[in-house]
């Protein structure tokens, strides 16, 4: 007779147990999408996973638990793709951003003076207490009563431009992973033969735009410049109908 799951605590325990048992695949460096394919709910491997495990085979409803976890794993893989790309490709990613955004581009003297006026208003100091220390990074020292603040200043337009560059590069990484798709019966096809890649790109860029924060954009820029400190949004200032975002480097 199979054991019944009688309360939420028992159910949570089984979810944790199954998650722990599935960790063996990640420890073997098997990608989440391959685990999902291998343990597809209803498949022979799905039931084999349960029936060959003494902790699971006699539990009524354990199929639902495993199915939920498998489906959640796949959803998390898709939703976490951007983070995975950042973690796995951080050096390539940061190198691209540095070369594409900073090598040939500095803020103009006029933009620098506007940044300085915005900083002077926010920190309530004289412009003479503000020094631009890196025009490519929009980075300033602000001397404030014995304290020196390191601040990066960006307009919404400047942030949007850099964010677009990052988004397009991430899509380039993503689409290269979709170059070939393995079909269940052992054949492969090129992604553009079965997918409308223009629609895929549009949806991907929409997702990046929604999920990539301004702080992540600035942190990427700062880290590539070997500042090696966290950047935190601290304030915004509208000056002469122009909005400025301030990020303190800590």
N, C-alpha and C positions, 0 to 999 in steps of 0.2 A: 504493500500500500504506500502510495506516495505521500510525502510530507507536505502539509498545507502551510502556506505563508499566512499567518493569522493577524499580523499587525504591521504598522508602518516601520517600526524599528527593525523587524525581521527582514522586511523588504529592502530597506536601506542597507542592511548587512549583506544581503545577497548581491545587490548592485556593487557594493565595494569589493566583495569577493570576486565577482566576475571581472571587474576592472583590473584587479590585482593579477588574476590568471592571464589576462590578455597582455599584460606587460611583457610577457616572455617574447612576444613578437617584436616589440620595440627594442628590447635588449639584443635581439638578433638583427637589428637594423632593417627590419621589414617595414616598408612605408605603409602609412595608414590606409591608403587607397587599395593596396594589395591585400591587407588584412581583411578589409571589407569585402573584396572580391572573393577571397578564399573562404570566408565564413558567411557568405551570402545567406540570409535567412531562408530556410526551407531547403537548403542544399544538403548534400550528403555530409560535407565537412561540418556544416552547422550542427547537425544532430550528432555527429561523431564527437565533436568537441564536448557536448553535454554527456553523452552516454559512456564516454571513456573516463569521466571524472567522477570519483566516488562522492565528492561533495555536492555534485549537481544532479546526477542522474536520477535520483529519487525525489526531486523537489517538484511539486506540482506548480506549473506556471513559469518555470525557469526559462522556457523558450521565449516568453515575452520579455523577460529581463535581458537576455542575451540579444534579442532582436533590437530592443530599445538602445542598448549600448552600441551595437554595430551601426545603427542608423545615426546615432548621435556622434559617433566617431567620424563618420563620413561627412556629416554636416559641419563638424568642428574643423575637419581638414579643409573643406571648401572655404569656410568663413575665416579660417586662420591662414589662408594662403599668403596674404600680404605679409603677415608677421614672419612666416617661415622663410619667405624670400629675403626679408631684411636680415634675419639671423644667419641664413646660409650663405648669403652673398654680400655681406656687409662691406668687405674690402673692395670688391668690384663696384658695388653700388656707390660707396663714398668716393672712390676714385673717379667714377664717371661724373658725379655731381661736381667735384672740384674742377675737373677739366672743362666741363661744359658751362659752368656758371661763373667761375672766378678767374680763370686764366687770363682772359682778355677783357674783363669787364669790371670797371670801378664806378662808384657813384661820382657824379659830377660835383664840382665845387658848389654849385647852386644847391644841389640836393644835400650836400654835407652841411651847408649853412642852415637849411631848413630843419635838418635833424637836430643841430645844435640848439636852435631856438626852441624846438619842442622839448628837448632835454632840460634847458634852462628853466622853462615854465613849470615843468613837472617837479624838478628837484629844488626849485626856488633858489637857484644859484646864478651867478654871472656867467656869461658865455666864456669869459676868460678862464673859468675853472673847468672847461670841457675841452678834451683833446681827442681828435680822431686818430686812432692808433692802427686802424686797418680799413682802408676804403673798400676793399673787396668784400670784407665781412660786415661792413656797416657797424664797426665796433668802435666804441668810445670809452674813454675814462672820464668819469664825472667825480670831481673832488667836492665832497659834501661834508663840511665841518670835521675834517680829519679823516673821514672815511672815503675810500675810492671805490666807486661802483663801476663795474665793467658792464656795459649795456650795448646790446645790438638793437638797431632801429630799422624798422621796415614799414613801408606803406603797404596797404592791401594789394596794390598792383604788383609790387615787387615780390611779395609772398606768392601771389597767384602764378607769376611767371616761373618761379623756382619750383613750385608745386607741380606745375604742368610738365616740367622737364623730368622730375622724379617719376610722375605717373607714367609718362611714355616709356621711360626706361624700365620700370617695373613690368609694364605690359610686354615689352620686348623679352624680358626674362620669362614671363608667364607663357607667352605664345611659343617660345622655343621648347618648353616642356610639353606643349600640345602638338609638336611637330608630327608625331605618329601616335596613333591610338591603337591599343591592342584589343582585338575583338575576342569574344568568349570562345570562338572555335579555332583559335590559334593563328588567325591572320591579322595583319596590321594594315591600316589605311592612313593616308595623310589627312591631317585634321581639316584642311581646306576642301577636301572632297566630300565631307559629310556635314561640315559646320559652315555657317555664314560668318566668316571671321570678322567682317565689319561689324556685325551685331555683337559678337563676342567682345571685340575691342571697346565698343561703345558702352556695354554693360560693365566691363571691367573698370574703365576709366570713371564711370559714375560711382562705382563702389569705392574706388581709391579716393575720389574727391570727397566722399561722405566720411570716410574713415581716417584719412591722413590728416592729423592735426597740425596747426601752425607750429606748435612746439616741436613736433617730430621733424618738421622741415628744418627749423632753425638748429635743432640738436644735431642733425646730420651735417649741416654746414659747419657748425662749431667743432664737432668731433673730427671732421676731416682736416680742419685747420690746426689740429693738435692742441686745442684748448683743453680737451679732456676733462671738462667739467659740465655739469648739467645746466641747461638753459631753461629759465622759467619765465613765463609771461607775467609781467608785473603791472603794466599800466597801458593806457592808450590816451592819446591827446589829439584833439582837433585844433588845427592852427591854420587860419586863412583858408577855411573850407577843405583842408586836407587832413586825413586821418593818419596817425602814426602809432604803430604798435611797438612797445618796448619789451625786450627780453633781457633780464639780468643773467649774467654768466656767474655761476656760483662755484 
